[in-house]
Amino acid sequence: MSTYNISKSFRWHGHLTDKVVQVCRMFGLTADRLTERCVIDNCRLEINDGDILYITGPSGAGKSVLLRELEKATPAPDRMNLNEIKLPGDKTLIDCIDADCLTSLRILSTAGLNDVFCVLNQPANLSQGQKYRFRLAMAMAAGKKFVFADEFCSELDRITAAVISYNIRKFAKKTGTTFILASSHDDILLDLAPDVLVIKELSAQTQVIYKKRI
């Protein structure tokens, strides 16, 4: 088990223009309060190999900030972020996976890419939802210890999102890959069954809920 103590703060770097001062007065906010150091994340997380950590909450609550800080806390060679995966335009999906044919097909299918015309297409030509699933397949095929994904399955229809969430759950337990995911959607919780659920609120303290560990 690894323990991560995440704390992140920001300073306000704007200028105190007349309009800014007027807005502060309207809301009873002093200039000192505006410019003081503001901690937006301060939580302790315990993560095992093969765990799924899911960060959820409303837009603007700091989900992406927490995910990025967790990513920084893991060794660079051991991690992969879906947003950093390129989309080749010169070879097919099946040739992008560095494995034998059957294993490649299995990984693509786990990511929801099981249509033959999709498998034989180039990643750059896919739809947005298919591109997301291709990146997910590439992350699973890379064999990294940690996979990070912001806006997890947000671009997908909800049935597909549920199926992929269920597949990711099985993949994580089978391979020991740890998934750090973030999204405002809570309709996939039953299928994803995260081991660690982090609930970010706009004004409340971060809640961390652990599944009962056997």
N, C-alpha and C positions, 0 to 999 in steps of 0.2 A: 504494500500500500504506500502511495506517495501523498504527502500533504502539501498543499499550496496555500499560502497566505497572500491573498490578492488585495492590494490597496492602490487606488488610483485617484489622483487629484488634478484639478485644473485651476488656472487663474484666469480671471476675466481680463482680456487685453484690449478692450474697446477704448474709445475716447469719451470723456464726459462732456458731450455736446449739450446744448440747451435742451434739445428734445430728450436726450437720455436723462438729464436732471429732472425734467418735467415728469417723465414716466416713473422715475424713482419716487418722486413726491406723491404721485397718484397712488402708488402701491405701498407707501410707507417704508421704502427701502433707502437706507443711507448709503452714501458713497463707500464708506468703509465696509459695509456688509456686502456690497456689490463686488468689491475688488479683493476681498479676503480669500484665503485659500479654501477651496471647497472640495471636500472628499466625497466622491460619488460612488466609490466602491470600497468595501472593506469587509472581506469575508474569508473564512477558512474552509478549504475543501479537501476531502480525503477521497482519493481515486485509486481503484485497483486496476490491474491489467484486464482488458476486456470489458470495462465498464462503459456505459453510455451516460454521459453527462449532458443534460438538456437544460438550456437557459431560455426561459420564456417570460413574457410580460409585455406591456403595451409599448408602442413605438416611443422612442425617446427616453426609455427607462435606463438605458446603459447596457443592454444585452451585448451589443457588438464590442463595447469597451472591455467588458469582462472577458469575452472570448479572446480578444486580441492580447490581453494581459496574460491569460492562461497560455496562449500560444508562445509568448515570449519566455515564459517560465519553463518551457520544454526544450530539450536539445534540438537544434536545427536539423541535424541529420536524421532524427527520429520522427519528424513530423511532415505532414502534407496538408496544405490548405486548398480546398476546391477552387477558390478564386484564382489561384496561381497556375492552374493546369491549362496548358495551351491546347488549341484546337487545330490539329493538322489538316491541311487541305490536299495533301498529296498521297494519302493512303487510307484504306478503309478501316472501319472500327475494329474488325477482327484482327487486322495486322498491327493495330496500335497496342494491343495487349501482349506483353512479353511472356507468353506461355504457350503450351501446345493448344491445338484447335479446340478440343473438348473443354479444357480448363478455361480458355478464353470465352467460349460460348456460355459457360456456367457463370462466369463473373458478369458478363454483359446481361445475362438473364436476371441475375440477382439485383442489378441496377434497373431492371424494367425495360431492357433493350433486347427483345426476343423476336422482333419481326425481321425476316430474312433481308428485306430490302433496306431496312435500317442498318443492319449489321454489315451489309456490303456497301454502305454509303460512306462518304467522307465526313468526319466530325464537323468541319466548317460549314457543311451544307444542311445540317440538322436544324430542327425547330429549336426554340429556346428551351422548352422542356426536355427535349432529347439531349441537347448539349449539356444541361445540368446533370442528367443521368449518366452521360458519357464521362463527365468529370468524376462522378461518384465511382463509376466502374474503374477508372484509372487510379483513383486513390486506393481502392481495395486491392488492385493488382500490384500496387507499388510495394506492399509488404512493410509499410511504415508502422511504427508503434502507435502513433497518434494521427488521427484524421480530424481536421477542423473544418466546419461548414457553417457559415453564417447564412441566415435566411433559409434554413434547411427545408427543402421541398416546398418552399413558398410559391414557386412558379408552377407547380403541378396541380392537376385536378386532385380533389381530396381523396378519391378512391385510390388513385395511383400513389399518392403520398402515403396512405395507410399501408398499402402493399409493400412499398419500399421500406417503410419504417419497420415492418415486421421482418423483412429480409435482413435489414441491417442488424437488428437484434440477434438473429441467429448467427450471422457472420461474425459479429463481435465475440460472441461466446465460443464459437468454434475456433477462431484464429487468435484470440487474445488481443485484438486490435481495440484501442480505446478511441471512442468517438466523442468529440466535444462539439456539440451542436447548439445553434441558437435560432429561435423563430418566435413570432408572436402567436403562432397557431397552437392551440391546445387540443385539437381534435385528433391528433395522432398519438396522444399519450398512452392510450390503451395498447396500441400495436407496438409502439416503440419501447414501452415499459422501461424507462430510464432507471438506472441504478442510483443516480444522483439528479434530483430535480432542483433547479435554482430558479426561484421566482423573483423577478425584479419588478419593483413598483416605482411609480414616479416620485412618491414622497415618503414611502415607508422603508423600513430596514429590509435588506435582502433576506429572503427565506431560503434555507437549504434543507431539503428533505431527502433522506436516504432510504432506499429500499432495504428491507430487513435482510441482513447479510447472513448467509448460512455458513 
